[in-house]
Amino acid sequence: MLVLSVATSIDAIAVGVSFGVLQTAILIPAIIIGIVCSGISFTAVMLGEQLEAFLDNKMEIFGGGILIFMGIKNSI
């Protein structure tokens, strides 16, 4: 997770420097990025609600399993 957060920060600084070097306005790209991120987040919430309805009370076990899998994967 630490590597992913560092990669995201490097990506963000690269985009910021690119906008500065190209002297591009940042408002329109920022709005587009916000709309896309909101849409993806909304879709994830809707899919999560559908999955919860399908799994019922096993949702906590499913979530815990995902966290355990991520922990094992990151430690290898």
PDB file of N, CA, C and O in Angstrom, chain B, residues numbered from 101:
ATOM      1  N   MET B 101       0.828  -1.195   0.000  1.00  0.00           N
ATOM      2  CA  MET B 101       0.000   0.000   0.000  1.00  0.00           C
ATOM      3  C   MET B 101       0.873   1.259   0.000  1.00  0.00           C
ATOM      4  O   MET B 101       0.523   2.263  -0.621  1.00  0.00           O
ATOM      5  N   LEU B 102       1.993   1.200   0.690  1.00  0.00           N
ATOM      6  CA  LEU B 102       2.891   2.353   0.727  1.00  0.00           C
ATOM      7  C   LEU B 102       3.430   2.647  -0.671  1.00  0.00           C
ATOM      8  O   LEU B 102       3.504   3.805  -1.082  1.00  0.00           O
ATOM      9  N   VAL B 103       3.805   1.599  -1.397  1.00  0.00           N
ATOM     10  CA  VAL B 103       4.325   1.773  -2.752  1.00  0.00           C
ATOM     11  C   VAL B 103       3.251   2.393  -3.658  1.00  0.00           C
ATOM     12  O   VAL B 103       3.544   3.266  -4.475  1.00  0.00           O
ATOM     13  N   LEU B 104       2.021   1.934  -3.501  1.00  0.00           N
ATOM     14  CA  LEU B 104       0.921   2.483  -4.300  1.00  0.00           C
ATOM     15  C   LEU B 104       0.697   3.960  -3.994  1.00  0.00           C
ATOM     16  O   LEU B 104       0.452   4.749  -4.907  1.00  0.00           O
ATOM     17  N   SER B 105       0.778   4.339  -2.732  1.00  0.00           N
ATOM     18  CA  SER B 105       0.582   5.747  -2.379  1.00  0.00           C
ATOM     19  C   SER B 105       1.725   6.619  -2.900  1.00  0.00           C
ATOM     20  O   SER B 105       1.496   7.753  -3.322  1.00  0.00           O
ATOM     21  N   VAL B 106       2.946   6.099  -2.874  1.00  0.00           N
ATOM     22  CA  VAL B 106       4.081   6.852  -3.420  1.00  0.00           C
ATOM     23  C   VAL B 106       3.927   6.998  -4.932  1.00  0.00           C
ATOM     24  O   VAL B 106       4.180   8.070  -5.483  1.00  0.00           O
ATOM     25  N   ALA B 107       3.510   5.915  -5.607  1.00  0.00           N
ATOM     26  CA  ALA B 107       3.308   5.975  -7.058  1.00  0.00           C
ATOM     27  C   ALA B 107       2.230   6.987  -7.417  1.00  0.00           C
ATOM     28  O   ALA B 107       2.365   7.712  -8.403  1.00  0.00           O
ATOM     29  N   THR B 108       1.165   7.044  -6.632  1.00  0.00           N
ATOM     30  CA  THR B 108       0.100   8.007  -6.882  1.00  0.00           C
ATOM     31  C   THR B 108       0.613   9.432  -6.706  1.00  0.00           C
ATOM     32  O   THR B 108       0.254  10.321  -7.479  1.00  0.00           O
ATOM     33  N   SER B 109       1.444   9.654  -5.701  1.00  0.00           N
ATOM     34  CA  SER B 109       1.997  10.990  -5.474  1.00  0.00           C
ATOM     35  C   SER B 109       2.932  11.394  -6.610  1.00  0.00           C
ATOM     36  O   SER B 109       2.923  12.546  -7.043  1.00  0.00           O
ATOM     37  N   ILE B 110       3.734  10.454  -7.090  1.00  0.00           N
ATOM     38  CA  ILE B 110       4.631  10.751  -8.215  1.00  0.00           C
ATOM     39  C   ILE B 110       3.817  11.090  -9.460  1.00  0.00           C
ATOM     40  O   ILE B 110       4.156  12.013 -10.201  1.00  0.00           O
ATOM     41  N   ASP B 111       2.748  10.341  -9.680  1.00  0.00           N
ATOM     42  CA  ASP B 111       1.875  10.602 -10.821  1.00  0.00           C
ATOM     43  C   ASP B 111       1.250  11.997 -10.706  1.00  0.00           C
ATOM     44  O   ASP B 111       1.192  12.738 -11.687  1.00  0.00           O
ATOM     45  N   ALA B 112       0.795  12.343  -9.528  1.00  0.00           N
ATOM     46  CA  ALA B 112       0.163  13.654  -9.325  1.00  0.00           C
ATOM     47  C   ALA B 112       1.157  14.790  -9.556  1.00  0.00           C
ATOM     48  O   ALA B 112       0.809  15.804 -10.162  1.00  0.00           O
ATOM     49  N   ILE B 113       2.378  14.628  -9.085  1.00  0.00           N
ATOM     50  CA  ILE B 113       3.364  15.698  -9.287  1.00  0.00           C
ATOM     51  C   ILE B 113       3.760  15.799 -10.757  1.00  0.00           C
ATOM     52  O   ILE B 113       4.023  16.893 -11.256  1.00  0.00           O
ATOM     53  N   ALA B 114       3.802  14.658 -11.454  1.00  0.00           N
ATOM     54  CA  ALA B 114       4.117  14.685 -12.886  1.00  0.00           C
ATOM     55  C   ALA B 114       3.030  15.425 -13.667  1.00  0.00           C
ATOM     56  O   ALA B 114       3.334  16.203 -14.571  1.00  0.00           O
ATOM     57  N   VAL B 115       1.785  15.186 -13.324  1.00  0.00           N
ATOM     58  CA  VAL B 115       0.679  15.884 -13.989  1.00  0.00           C
ATOM     59  C   VAL B 115       0.743  17.377 -13.672  1.00  0.00           C
ATOM     60  O   VAL B 115       0.562  18.206 -14.563  1.00  0.00           O
ATOM     61  N   GLY B 116       0.994  17.719 -12.431  1.00  0.00           N
ATOM     62  CA  GLY B 116       1.091  19.132 -12.051  1.00  0.00           C
ATOM     63  C   GLY B 116       2.216  19.850 -12.771  1.00  0.00           C
ATOM     64  O   GLY B 116       2.039  20.975 -13.238  1.00  0.00           O
ATOM     65  N   VAL B 117       3.374  19.207 -12.865  1.00  0.00           N
ATOM     66  CA  VAL B 117       4.506  19.812 -13.569  1.00  0.00           C
ATOM     67  C   VAL B 117       4.182  19.945 -15.059  1.00  0.00           C
ATOM     68  O   VAL B 117       4.512  20.951 -15.687  1.00  0.00           O
ATOM     69  N   SER B 118       3.537  18.922 -15.614  1.00  0.00           N
ATOM     70  CA  SER B 118       3.163  18.967 -17.037  1.00  0.00           C
ATOM     71  C   SER B 118       2.223  20.136 -17.323  1.00  0.00           C
ATOM     72  O   SER B 118       2.401  20.847 -18.312  1.00  0.00           O
ATOM     73  N   PHE B 119       1.230  20.335 -16.468  1.00  0.00           N
ATOM     74  CA  PHE B 119       0.325  21.471 -16.653  1.00  0.00           C
ATOM     75  C   PHE B 119       1.094  22.783 -16.569  1.00  0.00           C
ATOM     76  O   PHE B 119       0.821  23.711 -17.330  1.00  0.00           O
ATOM     77  N   GLY B 120       2.047  22.868 -15.654  1.00  0.00           N
ATOM     78  CA  GLY B 120       2.833  24.092 -15.510  1.00  0.00           C
ATOM     79  C   GLY B 120       3.725  24.356 -16.706  1.00  0.00           C
ATOM     80  O   GLY B 120       3.808  25.486 -17.187  1.00  0.00           O
ATOM     81  N   VAL B 121       4.395  23.318 -17.190  1.00  0.00           N
ATOM     82  CA  VAL B 121       5.301  23.463 -18.330  1.00  0.00           C
ATOM     83  C   VAL B 121       4.523  23.823 -19.599  1.00  0.00           C
ATOM     84  O   VAL B 121       4.952  24.673 -20.379  1.00  0.00           O
ATOM     85  N   LEU B 122       3.389  23.175 -19.794  1.00  0.00           N
ATOM     86  CA  LEU B 122       2.578  23.432 -20.991  1.00  0.00           C
ATOM     87  C   LEU B 122       1.714  24.680 -20.862  1.00  0.00           C
ATOM     88  O   LEU B 122       1.053  25.085 -21.818  1.00  0.00           O
ATOM     89  N   GLN B 123       1.721  25.284 -19.682  1.00  0.00           N
ATOM     90  CA  GLN B 123       0.911  26.469 -19.382  1.00  0.00           C
ATOM     91  C   GLN B 123      -0.554  26.232 -19.757  1.00  0.00           C
ATOM     92  O   GLN B 123      -1.196  27.048 -20.418  1.00  0.00           O
ATOM     93  N   THR B 124      -1.051  25.080 -19.305  1.00  0.00           N
ATOM     94  CA  THR B 124      -2.429  24.680 -19.575  1.00  0.00           C
ATOM     95  C   THR B 124      -3.303  25.058 -18.386  1.00  0.00           C
ATOM     96  O   THR B 124      -2.889  24.933 -17.233  1.00  0.00           O
ATOM     97  N   ALA B 125      -4.518  25.523 -18.679  1.00  0.00           N
ATOM     98  CA  ALA B 125      -5.467  25.814 -17.606  1.00  0.00           C
ATOM     99  C   ALA B 125      -5.849  24.509 -16.917  1.00  0.00           C
ATOM    100  O   ALA B 125      -5.981  23.474 -17.570  1.00  0.00           O
ATOM    101  N   ILE B 126      -6.023  24.556 -15.628  1.00  0.00           N
ATOM    102  CA  ILE B 126      -6.259  23.337 -14.867  1.00  0.00           C
ATOM    103  C   ILE B 126      -7.732  23.127 -14.516  1.00  0.00           C
ATOM    104  O   ILE B 126      -8.104  22.044 -14.063  1.00  0.00           O
ATOM    105  N   LEU B 127      -8.565  24.128 -14.714  1.00  0.00           N
ATOM    106  CA  LEU B 127      -9.959  24.041 -14.279  1.00  0.00           C
ATOM    107  C   LEU B 127     -10.733  22.941 -15.005  1.00  0.00           C
ATOM    108  O   LEU B 127     -11.370  22.114 -14.352  1.00  0.00           O
ATOM    109  N   ILE B 128     -10.694  22.912 -16.320  1.00  0.00           N
ATOM    110  CA  ILE B 128     -11.467  21.922 -17.084  1.00  0.00           C
ATOM    111  C   ILE B 128     -10.974  20.501 -16.794  1.00  0.00           C
ATOM    112  O   ILE B 128     -11.799  19.627 -16.530  1.00  0.00           O
ATOM    113  N   PRO B 129      -9.655  20.234 -16.833  1.00  0.00           N
ATOM    114  CA  PRO B 129      -9.216  18.874 -16.480  1.00  0.00           C
ATOM    115  C   PRO B 129      -9.586  18.478 -15.046  1.00  0.00           C
ATOM    116  O   PRO B 129      -9.911  17.319 -14.789  1.00  0.00           O
ATOM    117  N   ALA B 130      -9.537  19.423 -14.124  1.00  0.00           N
ATOM    118  CA  ALA B 130      -9.904  19.113 -12.744  1.00  0.00           C
ATOM    119  C   ALA B 130     -11.381  18.748 -12.636  1.00  0.00           C
ATOM    120  O   ALA B 130     -11.746  17.846 -11.882  1.00  0.00           O
ATOM    121  N   ILE B 131     -12.226  19.443 -13.384  1.00  0.00           N
ATOM    122  CA  ILE B 131     -13.659  19.126 -13.383  1.00  0.00           C
ATOM    123  C   ILE B 131     -13.896  17.739 -13.986  1.00  0.00           C
ATOM    124  O   ILE B 131     -14.678  16.952 -13.452  1.00  0.00           O
ATOM    125  N   ILE B 132     -13.224  17.445 -15.091  1.00  0.00           N
ATOM    126  CA  ILE B 132     -13.374  16.134 -15.731  1.00  0.00           C
ATOM    127  C   ILE B 132     -12.916  15.020 -14.795  1.00  0.00           C
ATOM    128  O   ILE B 132     -13.600  14.006 -14.654  1.00  0.00           O
ATOM    129  N   ILE B 133     -11.758  15.206 -14.154  1.00  0.00           N
ATOM    130  CA  ILE B 133     -11.244  14.209 -13.209  1.00  0.00           C
ATOM    131  C   ILE B 133     -12.228  14.024 -12.060  1.00  0.00           C
ATOM    132  O   ILE B 133     -12.473  12.894 -11.637  1.00  0.00           O
ATOM    133  N   GLY B 134     -12.792  15.105 -11.551  1.00  0.00           N
ATOM    134  CA  GLY B 134     -13.769  15.018 -10.464  1.00  0.00           C
ATOM    135  C   GLY B 134     -15.021  14.263 -10.871  1.00  0.00           C
ATOM    136  O   GLY B 134     -15.540  13.457 -10.099  1.00  0.00           O
ATOM    137  N   ILE B 135     -15.512  14.517 -12.083  1.00  0.00           N
ATOM    138  CA  ILE B 135     -16.710  13.827 -12.565  1.00  0.00           C
ATOM    139  C   ILE B 135     -16.437  12.335 -12.735  1.00  0.00           C
ATOM    140  O   ILE B 135     -17.251  11.502 -12.334  1.00  0.00           O
ATOM    141  N   VAL B 136     -15.300  12.000 -13.326  1.00  0.00           N
ATOM    142  CA  VAL B 136     -14.955  10.585 -13.538  1.00  0.00           C
ATOM    143  C   VAL B 136     -14.792   9.863 -12.201  1.00  0.00           C
ATOM    144  O   VAL B 136     -15.316   8.763 -12.025  1.00  0.00           O
ATOM    145  N   CYS B 137     -14.074  10.468 -11.263  1.00  0.00           N
ATOM    146  CA  CYS B 137     -13.882   9.846  -9.942  1.00  0.00           C
ATOM    147  C   CYS B 137     -15.210   9.681  -9.203  1.00  0.00           C
ATOM    148  O   CYS B 137     -15.440   8.664  -8.550  1.00  0.00           O
ATOM    149  N   SER B 138     -16.073  10.678  -9.309  1.00  0.00           N
ATOM    150  CA  SER B 138     -17.390  10.574  -8.667  1.00  0.00           C
ATOM    151  C   SER B 138     -18.206   9.449  -9.286  1.00  0.00           C
ATOM    152  O   SER B 138     -18.872   8.698  -8.573  1.00  0.00           O
ATOM    153  N   GLY B 139     -18.156   9.331 -10.603  1.00  0.00           N
ATOM    154  CA  GLY B 139     -18.882   8.260 -11.280  1.00  0.00           C
ATOM    155  C   GLY B 139     -18.385   6.886 -10.897  1.00  0.00           C
ATOM    156  O   GLY B 139     -19.182   5.975 -10.669  1.00  0.00           O
ATOM    157  N   ILE B 140     -17.067   6.726 -10.823  1.00  0.00           N
ATOM    158  CA  ILE B 140     -16.498   5.435 -10.431  1.00  0.00           C
ATOM    159  C   ILE B 140     -16.854   5.114  -8.985  1.00  0.00           C
ATOM    160  O   ILE B 140     -17.191   3.972  -8.672  1.00  0.00           O
ATOM    161  N   SER B 141     -16.784   6.110  -8.098  1.00  0.00           N
ATOM    162  CA  SER B 141     -17.133   5.888  -6.692  1.00  0.00           C
ATOM    163  C   SER B 141     -18.604   5.521  -6.540  1.00  0.00           C
ATOM    164  O   SER B 141     -18.945   4.614  -5.781  1.00  0.00           O
ATOM    165  N   PHE B 142     -19.476   6.223  -7.262  1.00  0.00           N
ATOM    166  CA  PHE B 142     -20.901   5.932  -7.214  1.00  0.00           C
ATOM    167  C   PHE B 142     -21.180   4.503  -7.696  1.00  0.00           C
ATOM    168  O   PHE B 142     -21.964   3.774  -7.088  1.00  0.00           O
ATOM    169  N   THR B 143     -20.529   4.120  -8.792  1.00  0.00           N
ATOM    170  CA  THR B 143     -20.699   2.760  -9.320  1.00  0.00           C
ATOM    171  C   THR B 143     -20.229   1.718  -8.315  1.00  0.00           C
ATOM    172  O   THR B 143     -20.880   0.687  -8.146  1.00  0.00           O
ATOM    173  N   ALA B 144     -19.112   1.972  -7.646  1.00  0.00           N
ATOM    174  CA  ALA B 144     -18.601   1.036  -6.652  1.00  0.00           C
ATOM    175  C   ALA B 144     -19.571   0.886  -5.479  1.00  0.00           C
ATOM    176  O   ALA B 144     -19.768  -0.220  -4.976  1.00  0.00           O
ATOM    177  N   VAL B 145     -20.171   1.983  -5.048  1.00  0.00           N
ATOM    178  CA  VAL B 145     -21.144   1.922  -3.949  1.00  0.00           C
ATOM    179  C   VAL B 145     -22.372   1.116  -4.374  1.00  0.00           C
ATOM    180  O   VAL B 145     -22.872   0.291  -3.609  1.00  0.00           O
ATOM    181  N   MET B 146     -22.854   1.357  -5.585  1.00  0.00           N
ATOM    182  CA  MET B 146     -24.023   0.616  -6.077  1.00  0.00           C
ATOM    183  C   MET B 146     -23.717  -0.883  -6.205  1.00  0.00           C
ATOM    184  O   MET B 146     -24.545  -1.720  -5.844  1.00  0.00           O
ATOM    185  N   LEU B 147     -22.536  -1.215  -6.715  1.00  0.00           N
ATOM    186  CA  LEU B 147     -22.146  -2.627  -6.818  1.00  0.00           C
ATOM    187  C   LEU B 147     -21.993  -3.254  -5.439  1.00  0.00           C
ATOM    188  O   LEU B 147     -22.345  -4.417  -5.239  1.00  0.00           O
ATOM    189  N   GLY B 148     -21.467  -2.483  -4.488  1.00  0.00           N
ATOM    190  CA  GLY B 148     -21.337  -2.976  -3.122  1.00  0.00           C
ATOM    191  C   GLY B 148     -22.681  -3.270  -2.488  1.00  0.00           C
ATOM    192  O   GLY B 148     -22.827  -4.260  -1.772  1.00  0.00           O
ATOM    193  N   GLU B 149     -23.665  -2.420  -2.744  1.00  0.00           N
ATOM    194  CA  GLU B 149     -25.010  -2.661  -2.208  1.00  0.00           C
ATOM    195  C   GLU B 149     -25.625  -3.912  -2.833  1.00  0.00           C
ATOM    196  O   GLU B 149     -26.287  -4.687  -2.144  1.00  0.00           O
ATOM    197  N   GLN B 150     -25.411  -4.111  -4.120  1.00  0.00           N
ATOM    198  CA  GLN B 150     -25.928  -5.305  -4.786  1.00  0.00           C
ATOM    199  C   GLN B 150     -25.245  -6.561  -4.243  1.00  0.00           C
ATOM    200  O   GLN B 150     -25.892  -7.586  -4.026  1.00  0.00           O
ATOM    201  N   LEU B 151     -23.934  -6.470  -4.026  1.00  0.00           N
ATOM    202  CA  LEU B 151     -23.194  -7.604  -3.484  1.00  0.00           C
ATOM    203  C   LEU B 151     -23.646  -7.916  -2.064  1.00  0.00           C
ATOM    204  O   LEU B 151     -23.734  -9.082  -1.678  1.00  0.00           O
ATOM    205  N   GLU B 152     -23.934  -6.868  -1.283  1.00  0.00           N
ATOM    206  CA  GLU B 152     -24.415  -7.074   0.081  1.00  0.00           C
ATOM    207  C   GLU B 152     -25.783  -7.770   0.078  1.00  0.00           C
ATOM    208  O   GLU B 152     -26.043  -8.641   0.908  1.00  0.00           O
ATOM    209  N   ALA B 153     -26.644  -7.383  -0.852  1.00  0.00           N
ATOM    210  CA  ALA B 153     -27.955  -8.031  -0.947  1.00  0.00           C
ATOM    211  C   ALA B 153     -27.806  -9.497  -1.340  1.00  0.00           C
ATOM    212  O   ALA B 153     -28.587 -10.346  -0.910  1.00  0.00           O
ATOM    213  N   PHE B 154     -26.802  -9.786  -2.156  1.00  0.00           N
ATOM    214  CA  PHE B 154     -26.566 -11.155  -2.605  1.00  0.00           C
ATOM    215  C   PHE B 154     -25.944 -12.008  -1.497  1.00  0.00           C
ATOM    216  O   PHE B 154     -26.334 -13.159  -1.303  1.00  0.00           O
ATOM    217  N   LEU B 155     -24.970 -11.438  -0.767  1.00  0.00           N
ATOM    218  CA  LEU B 155     -24.253 -12.198   0.266  1.00  0.00           C
ATOM    219  C   LEU B 155     -24.918 -12.126   1.633  1.00  0.00           C
ATOM    220  O   LEU B 155     -24.613 -12.935   2.508  1.00  0.00           O
ATOM    221  N   ASP B 156     -25.817 -11.176   1.832  1.00  0.00           N
ATOM    222  CA  ASP B 156     -26.544 -10.992   3.085  1.00  0.00           C
ATOM    223  C   ASP B 156     -25.585 -10.804   4.253  1.00  0.00           C
ATOM    224  O   ASP B 156     -24.807  -9.850   4.249  1.00  0.00           O
ATOM    225  N   ASN B 157     -25.614 -11.676   5.246  1.00  0.00           N
ATOM    226  CA  ASN B 157     -24.798 -11.474   6.449  1.00  0.00           C
ATOM    227  C   ASN B 157     -23.358 -11.960   6.268  1.00  0.00           C
ATOM    228  O   ASN B 157     -22.560 -11.855   7.200  1.00  0.00           O
ATOM    229  N   LYS B 158     -23.017 -12.474   5.127  1.00  0.00           N
ATOM    230  CA  LYS B 158     -21.653 -12.940   4.882  1.00  0.00           C
ATOM    231  C   LYS B 158     -20.758 -11.828   4.343  1.00  0.00           C
ATOM    232  O   LYS B 158     -19.589 -12.067   4.036  1.00  0.00           O
ATOM    233  N   MET B 159     -21.295 -10.623   4.227  1.00  0.00           N
ATOM    234  CA  MET B 159     -20.547  -9.505   3.666  1.00  0.00           C
ATOM    235  C   MET B 159     -19.318  -9.163   4.507  1.00  0.00           C
ATOM    236  O   MET B 159     -18.266  -8.848   3.953  1.00  0.00           O
ATOM    237  N   GLU B 160     -19.433  -9.220   5.831  1.00  0.00           N
ATOM    238  CA  GLU B 160     -18.285  -8.927   6.692  1.00  0.00           C
ATOM    239  C   GLU B 160     -17.188  -9.960   6.496  1.00  0.00           C
ATOM    240  O   GLU B 160     -16.006  -9.620   6.484  1.00  0.00           O
ATOM    241  N   ILE B 161     -17.574 -11.215   6.343  1.00  0.00           N
ATOM    242  CA  ILE B 161     -16.587 -12.275   6.106  1.00  0.00           C
ATOM    243  C   ILE B 161     -15.911 -12.046   4.754  1.00  0.00           C
ATOM    244  O   ILE B 161     -14.697 -12.211   4.629  1.00  0.00           O
ATOM    245  N   PHE B 162     -16.689 -11.667   3.749  1.00  0.00           N
ATOM    246  CA  PHE B 162     -16.149 -11.396   2.425  1.00  0.00           C
ATOM    247  C   PHE B 162     -15.147 -10.240   2.478  1.00  0.00           C
ATOM    248  O   PHE B 162     -14.061 -10.330   1.905  1.00  0.00           O
ATOM    249  N   GLY B 163     -15.511  -9.159   3.163  1.00  0.00           N
ATOM    250  CA  GLY B 163     -14.615  -8.012   3.307  1.00  0.00           C
ATOM    251  C   GLY B 163     -13.341  -8.368   4.064  1.00  0.00           C
ATOM    252  O   GLY B 163     -12.249  -7.941   3.690  1.00  0.00           O
ATOM    253  N   GLY B 164     -13.486  -9.148   5.125  1.00  0.00           N
ATOM    254  CA  GLY B 164     -12.314  -9.592   5.878  1.00  0.00           C
ATOM    255  C   GLY B 164     -11.407 -10.469   5.037  1.00  0.00           C
ATOM    256  O   GLY B 164     -10.182 -10.376   5.125  1.00  0.00           O
ATOM    257  N   GLY B 165     -12.013 -11.323   4.219  1.00  0.00           N
ATOM    258  CA  GLY B 165     -11.225 -12.178   3.328  1.00  0.00           C
ATOM    259  C   GLY B 165     -10.421 -11.363   2.333  1.00  0.00           C
ATOM    260  O   GLY B 165      -9.271 -11.687   2.037  1.00  0.00           O
ATOM    261  N   ILE B 166     -11.030 -10.308   1.820  1.00  0.00           N
ATOM    262  CA  ILE B 166     -10.306  -9.436   0.887  1.00  0.00           C
ATOM    263  C   ILE B 166      -9.129  -8.769   1.585  1.00  0.00           C
ATOM    264  O   ILE B 166      -8.040  -8.693   1.017  1.00  0.00           O
ATOM    265  N   LEU B 167      -9.330  -8.283   2.811  1.00  0.00           N
ATOM    266  CA  LEU B 167      -8.239  -7.646   3.550  1.00  0.00           C
ATOM    267  C   LEU B 167      -7.114  -8.625   3.854  1.00  0.00           C
ATOM    268  O   LEU B 167      -5.938  -8.277   3.747  1.00  0.00           O
ATOM    269  N   ILE B 168      -7.473  -9.857   4.234  1.00  0.00           N
ATOM    270  CA  ILE B 168      -6.456 -10.878   4.503  1.00  0.00           C
ATOM    271  C   ILE B 168      -5.678 -11.188   3.230  1.00  0.00           C
ATOM    272  O   ILE B 168      -4.452 -11.295   3.258  1.00  0.00           O
ATOM    273  N   PHE B 169      -6.400 -11.334   2.098  1.00  0.00           N
ATOM    274  CA  PHE B 169      -5.734 -11.605   0.821  1.00  0.00           C
ATOM    275  C   PHE B 169      -4.768 -10.484   0.459  1.00  0.00           C
ATOM    276  O   PHE B 169      -3.651 -10.751   0.014  1.00  0.00           O
ATOM    277  N   MET B 170      -5.185  -9.224   0.644  1.00  0.00           N
ATOM    278  CA  MET B 170      -4.308  -8.097   0.321  1.00  0.00           C
ATOM    279  C   MET B 170      -3.076  -8.086   1.223  1.00  0.00           C
ATOM    280  O   MET B 170      -1.972  -7.787   0.770  1.00  0.00           O
ATOM    281  N   GLY B 171      -3.269  -8.414   2.504  1.00  0.00           N
ATOM    282  CA  GLY B 171      -2.137  -8.458   3.430  1.00  0.00           C
ATOM    283  C   GLY B 171      -1.131  -9.534   3.044  1.00  0.00           C
ATOM    284  O   GLY B 171       0.078  -9.304   3.070  1.00  0.00           O
ATOM    285  N   ILE B 172      -1.639 -10.708   2.686  1.00  0.00           N
ATOM    286  CA  ILE B 172      -0.742 -11.804   2.267  1.00  0.00           C
ATOM    287  C   ILE B 172      -0.032 -11.433   0.975  1.00  0.00           C
ATOM    288  O   ILE B 172       1.172 -11.648   0.837  1.00  0.00           O
ATOM    289  N   LYS B 173      -0.775 -10.877   0.035  1.00  0.00           N
ATOM    290  CA  LYS B 173      -0.197 -10.510  -1.270  1.00  0.00           C
ATOM    291  C   LYS B 173       0.898  -9.461  -1.104  1.00  0.00           C
ATOM    292  O   LYS B 173       1.940  -9.547  -1.755  1.00  0.00           O
ATOM    293  N   ASN B 174       0.672  -8.473  -0.243  1.00  0.00           N
ATOM    294  CA  ASN B 174       1.666  -7.417  -0.033  1.00  0.00           C
ATOM    295  C   ASN B 174       2.876  -7.875   0.748  1.00  0.00           C
ATOM    296  O   ASN B 174       3.940  -7.265   0.648  1.00  0.00           O
ATOM    297  N   SER B 175       2.738  -8.938   1.526  1.00  0.00           N
ATOM    298  CA  SER B 175       3.876  -9.405   2.320  1.00  0.00           C
ATOM    299  C   SER B 175       4.760 -10.379   1.549  1.00  0.00           C
ATOM    300  O   SER B 175       5.850 -10.729   2.001  1.00  0.00           O
ATOM    301  N   ILE B 176       4.288 -10.811   0.388  1.00  0.00           N
ATOM    302  CA  ILE B 176       5.106 -11.751  -0.427  1.00  0.00           C
ATOM    303  C   ILE B 176       6.024 -10.975  -1.332  1.00  0.00           C
ATOM    304  O   ILE B 176       6.789 -11.568  -2.093  1.00  0.00           O
TER     305      ILE B 176
END
